[in-house]
Amino acid sequence: MQANHRDIWVNVLVLAGVFIAVHLVYIGLIRPQAELVIEAARQAGQSAPRNLFVILKDLEQEICIVLMFYGLYLMAVRYTKLVSRRYLFTVDLLQDAGADRTGLGNVLEELEKLPGHITGTPLVETLKASLRRYLITRDVQNTSDAINASVEAQGVRLEAENSTIRYLIWAIPSVGFIGTVRGIGQALSQAEKALAGDIATMTDSLGVAFNSTFVALLISIFLMFFLHQLQRAQDGVLVETQAYCEKFLLNRISS
């Protein structure tokens, strides 16, 4: 529970830090440069060009970029945890146990004494669940069923941990659509000027609409790619967990 509270506060601080950093870049670089480009175009009697600073200058794009970096941070944390614990698959955690009840019981006690960041891994959780089932039933088939059930449960847990990332990937296009609605609303309010021959203001407002959606969709596609890579790594961990349990536990108790 304390670890969960700590993770929440860390995530909040990271989100705040990302927002501050991105906002500083916006007020120090992106918006001033965009204003220079827009003013130069206005003096020349032209609409704002498709400049990178102009595309990124609005509030909706800033929010999307903040959410992008926060989502990348969340995925990097999860992927780093997966990679840092893969060494467990190369270690025989049951090497001191035979097929007898006493040896396996001792191994179960040792697994439960491991540090929290190790006991919470899919491999150790599955080993503990299957060992408990075998010590109770002394049945290999029941133990195999326990392994399958535990692996499925770990898959559900990993999927649930990705819910925040999925929400961010959904929220980013939504923020972009808000910019689209805002830009179209501004453009409609400039309709009289456009009918009078001044279309620059109206096209600038339409630029707000299309730029926000353009940036949001690009970021969403970018994040979805990395989410798929993360899920692929998580699925690989589950497959290796099941293979490990069959090799080191089922083979041992069935011999």
C-alpha positions in Angstrom: 0.0 0.0 0.0 2.8 2.4 0.9 4.5 1.6 -2.4 1.3 2.4 -4.3 0.9 5.8 -2.5 4.6 6.5 -3.3 4.1 5.7 -7.0 1.0 8.0 -7.2 3.0 10.9 -5.7 5.9 10.2 -8.0 3.6 10.2 -11.0 2.0 13.4 -9.9 5.3 15.1 -9.5 6.5 13.8 -12.9 3.4 15.2 -14.5 3.9 18.5 -12.9 7.5 18.6 -13.9 6.7 17.7 -17.5 4.0 20.5 -17.6 6.4 23.1 -16.3 9.2 22.1 -18.7 6.9 22.1 -21.7 5.3 25.3 -20.7 8.7 27.0 -20.3 9.6 25.9 -23.8 6.4 27.3 -25.1 6.6 30.7 -23.5 10.4 31.0 -24.2 10.6 29.7 -27.7 7.5 28.3 -29.5 5.0 31.1 -29.0 7.4 34.0 -29.5 8.7 32.5 -32.7 5.1 31.8 -33.9 4.1 35.4 -33.2 7.0 36.7 -35.2 6.0 34.5 -38.2 2.4 35.4 -37.9 3.1 39.1 -37.6 5.4 39.0 -40.7 2.7 37.3 -42.7 0.1 39.8 -41.5 2.3 42.7 -42.6 2.7 41.1 -46.0 -1.1 40.6 -46.2 -0.9 36.9 -46.1 -2.3 34.2 -43.9 0.0 32.4 -41.4 2.3 29.9 -43.2 2.6 26.2 -42.3 5.5 26.8 -39.9 6.4 24.3 -37.2 6.1 27.0 -34.5 2.7 28.1 -35.8 1.4 24.5 -35.9 2.4 23.9 -32.3 1.6 27.3 -30.7 -1.9 26.7 -29.4 -2.9 25.5 -25.9 -4.4 22.2 -27.2 -1.1 21.3 -28.8 0.8 22.1 -25.6 -1.5 19.9 -23.5 -1.1 17.1 -26.1 2.7 17.3 -25.9 2.6 17.3 -22.0 0.4 14.1 -22.1 2.7 12.6 -24.7 5.8 12.9 -22.5 3.9 11.7 -19.5 2.7 8.7 -21.4 6.2 7.9 -22.6 7.4 8.2 -19.0 4.8 5.7 -17.8 5.7 3.2 -20.6 9.4 3.6 -19.9 8.9 2.8 -16.2 6.9 -0.3 -17.0 9.3 -1.5 -19.7 12.3 -0.9 -17.5 10.8 -3.0 -14.7 10.2 -5.9 -17.2 13.7 -5.8 -18.5 15.4 -5.4 -15.1 13.6 -8.6 -13.8 14.2 -10.9 -16.8 17.2 -12.4 -15.1 14.8 -14.3 -12.9 14.1 -16.6 -15.8 17.7 -17.7 -15.9 17.7 -18.7 -12.2 16.4 -21.9 -10.8 14.4 -20.7 -7.8 13.4 -24.3 -6.9 16.9 -25.7 -7.0 16.9 -26.5 -3.3 13.6 -28.4 -3.5 12.9 -31.9 -4.3 9.5 -33.3 -5.1 8.7 -33.9 -1.4 6.3 -31.7 0.6 9.0 -30.4 3.1 11.4 -29.2 0.4 8.7 -27.4 -1.6 7.3 -25.9 1.6 10.7 -24.5 2.4 11.0 -23.0 -1.1 7.6 -21.4 -0.7 8.7 -19.8 2.5 11.8 -18.5 0.9 9.9 -17.0 -2.0 7.6 -15.2 0.3 10.6 -13.7 2.1 12.0 -12.1 -1.1 11.9 -8.3 -1.5 8.6 -6.8 -2.6 9.7 -5.8 -6.0 10.6 -9.5 -6.7 7.6 -11.1 -5.1 5.3 -8.9 -7.2 6.6 -10.2 -10.5 4.4 -12.5 -12.5 7.0 -15.4 -12.2 7.2 -15.4 -8.4 3.5 -14.8 -8.0 2.8 -17.8 -10.3 5.3 -20.0 -8.5 3.8 -19.2 -5.1 0.3 -19.9 -6.3 1.2 -23.2 -8.0 3.3 -24.4 -5.0 0.5 -23.7 -2.6 -1.9 -25.7 -4.9 0.5 -28.6 -5.1 1.2 -28.7 -1.3 -2.6 -28.8 -0.7 -3.6 -31.3 -3.4 -0.4 -33.2 -4.2 -1.9 -33.4 -7.7 0.2 -32.4 -10.8 -2.9 -31.6 -12.9 -4.2 -29.3 -10.3 -0.8 -27.6 -10.1 -0.8 -27.2 -13.9 -4.3 -25.6 -13.7 -3.1 -23.3 -11.0 -0.2 -22.2 -13.2 -2.6 -21.4 -16.1 -5.0 -19.5 -13.9 -2.2 -17.5 -12.3 -0.7 -16.6 -15.7 -4.1 -15.4 -16.9 -4.6 -13.4 -13.7 -1.2 -11.8 -14.1 -2.1 -10.9 -17.7 -5.2 -9.2 -16.5 -3.2 -7.3 -13.9 -0.6 -6.1 -16.4 -3.4 -5.0 -18.7 -5.0 -3.1 -15.9 -1.7 -1.3 -15.2 -1.8 0.0 -18.8 -5.2 1.7 -18.3 -3.7 5.1 -17.5 -1.7 4.9 -20.7 -4.8 3.9 -22.7 -6.7 6.8 -21.2 -3.9 9.2 -22.3 -3.9 7.9 -25.8 -7.7 8.4 -25.9 -7.6 11.8 -24.3 -5.0 13.3 -26.7 -7.2 13.1 -29.8 -10.1 14.4 -27.7 -8.0 17.5 -26.7 -7.2 17.9 -30.4 -10.9 17.9 -31.3 -11.6 20.5 -28.6 -9.1 22.7 -30.5 -10.9 21.9 -33.7 -14.2 23.1 -32.3 -12.6 26.2 -30.8 -11.0 27.1 -34.1 -14.1 26.5 -36.2 -16.1 28.6 -33.7 -13.6 31.5 -34.0 -13.7 31.1 -37.8 -17.5 31.4 -37.9 -17.3 34.5 -35.7 -15.1 36.1 -38.4 -17.5 35.3 -41.3 -18.5 38.9 -41.7 -14.9 40.0 -42.2 -14.4 37.2 -44.7 -17.4 38.4 -46.7 -16.0 41.9 -46.6 -12.8 40.5 -48.2 -10.5 40.0 -45.2 -10.1 36.2 -45.1 -6.7 36.2 -43.2 -8.3 36.2 -39.8 -10.7 33.4 -40.7 -8.0 31.3 -42.2 -5.9 31.7 -39.1 -8.8 30.4 -37.0 -9.2 27.5 -39.3 -5.5 26.9 -38.9 -6.1 26.5 -35.1 -8.8 23.9 -35.8 -6.8 21.8 -38.2 -3.4 22.1 -36.5 -4.7 20.9 -33.1 -6.3 17.8 -34.7 -3.2 17.1 -36.8 -0.8 17.3 -33.9 -3.1 15.2 -31.6 -3.5 12.4 -34.1 0.2 12.2 -34.8 1.0 12.0 -31.1 -1.7 9.4 -30.6 -0.3 7.2 -33.4 3.2 7.6 -32.0 2.1 6.6 -28.4 0.1 3.7 -29.7 3.2 2.2 -31.4 5.1 2.2 -28.1 2.1 0.9 -26.2 2.0 -2.1 -28.6 5.7 -2.7 -28.0 5.2 -2.6 -24.2 2.3 -5.1 -24.5 4.4 -7.3 -26.7 7.1 -7.4 -24.0 4.5 -8.1 -21.3 3.0 -11.0 -23.3 6.6 -12.3 -23.7 7.0 -12.3 -19.9 3.8 -14.3 -19.4 4.8 -16.9 -22.0 8.2 -17.2 -20.3 6.6 -17.5 -16.9 4.4 -20.4 -18.0 7.4 -22.1 -19.7 9.5 -21.6 -16.6 7.0 -23.2 -14.3 6.5 -26.1 -16.6 10.3 -26.7 -16.8 11.3 -26.1 -13.2 8.2 -27.1 -11.3 6.0 -29.5 -13.2 8.9 -31.5 -14.5 10.3 -31.8 -11.0 7.1 -32.9 -9.2 6.0 -35.2 -12.0 9.3 -37.2 -12.2 
